Amino acid sequence: MSRAGNFPANDLQQVSTAVISESDQAVRVIAEVCSVYTDRNEALINAGVVALSRETSAFPGFGYVVGRPEWNVVRLSQEHGILGTTQPKSTADEAFAVGQRVSLYCNHACITAAAFYVYYIVDEDDVVIDCWVPWKGW
């Protein structure tokens, strides 16, 4: 069951319980690839705990790359995350390039959304059609 406060956004927690499909998630975080470590088969992105939170779900890691679910955010620091995979056929140097933007599904949309001061609203083609400024405060 989706929680009432989370229903407009949804996240990987709802996907993991089969309440929604992957495409029903409204929240995604855009991050940039900062480095690719071919020897470790990992990539560094500029989204960490502040952007994604440390919440877990039934999916491995702290979120995963949209369109590449085999690539998860496997480790986090405050401002950076590490993308990794358990699938040896998928290599970081083939999947990612420095400067590339990746879209990430998050484990917990409420905590993730709270970290941002602007929400970019996109249409079905991922074209920004509006910007929302969330109300902040408790």
N, C-alpha and C positions, 0 to 999 in steps of 0.2 A: 504494500500500500504506500502510495506517495503521501508525504506529509503535506498538510495544507499550505504551509509557508513556502514549500519547495516546489509545489505543483507547476507554477508558471515557468520554472527554469529546468528542473530535473537534472540528474547527474548520474554518475556511474553506480551509485548505490541503488538507484531505482532500476537501472539496466540489469544489475546483478540479480535482482529479485524477479525479473521478467515483468515488472509492472509497465515498463515502457520499452520501446526499441531504441537502439543506439541513435537513430536519426531524430528521435523526439527530444534530445537534449538541446537546450537553447543556449547554454553557457559554454563558451570556449575561450581559452586563453591563447593569445598569439605570442609566441616567443621566437627569438632569433638564435640560430646556431652560432656559437662563439668559437668553437674549436671542434675538430674531429680527431679522435684518438684511435687510429687504425690498429695499433698494437693491443688495445684493450677492447676493440669493437664497441666503442662508446662515443657519444657526442655531448658536448657541454652546451647548455642553453641558458638564456638570461631570465629564467623564471624559476624561483626557488620556493621556500616556505612562505614568504610574504605573498607571492602570487597564487600558489596552489594549496597551501596548508599542508599539514602532516596527517590529515585524516586518511584512513585506509578504507578499503572496500574489499569485496570478494575478488576484484581484479588485482593482479600483482602491481606493486609500486604505488605511485601517488598520482596517477593519471596516465593517459597514453595518447599517442599521436593519431589524430584523425586521419583515417584512410590507411594507417599502418599500425593496426592494433598489436602487432608483434613487438613494437617499440614502446617501452614503458619508461616513465620517469622512475628510475631505480634508486637514486640517492638525491638528497636535497641539502643545500646549505641555505643561508638566509636569502640570497639573491640569485643563486644558480641551481640548476638541476642537471642531472646526468641521465641521458637516454641510453638504455641498454636493451638487449634482447636475449632471449634464450634460444633463438633459432639461428644456428650457425650459418645457414645459407643466406641470411640477411646481413650484409656488412654495412657498417657505419659510413665508410667512404663511398659506397654506392648509393646509400639512402639519403645522405645529408651533405651539404656543402656550407662552408663558413659564409655567413650572411643570409642564408636561406631562412625564411620564416616558416615556422611550423605551427599548426593549430592543435591544441591539446584539449581533450576532454578531462574534466576534473572529477575527483571522488566526491567532493562535497560543495555544491554550487553556492550554498549560503555563505560559508566561510570565504570561499574564493571571491565571490562578488563583493563582499564587504571590504576587500582590500583595494578596490578600484574607485576612482572618483568620477569616471565617465564610462558609460556603457555604449558601445557602438552597435547599433541595431542594423542588421543586414537582411537583405532579401534572399530568396532561394538561390540566387547566383553569387552570394557572398559580397554583394555591392552594398556599401554603407548607405542607408536611406534616412537615418536619424541618429541623434546622440541624446542620451538620457543622462541627467545628472541625478544620482540617487540622493535621497534624504539621508543625512548622517546624524547619528546621535542616539542615545538610549533614553 
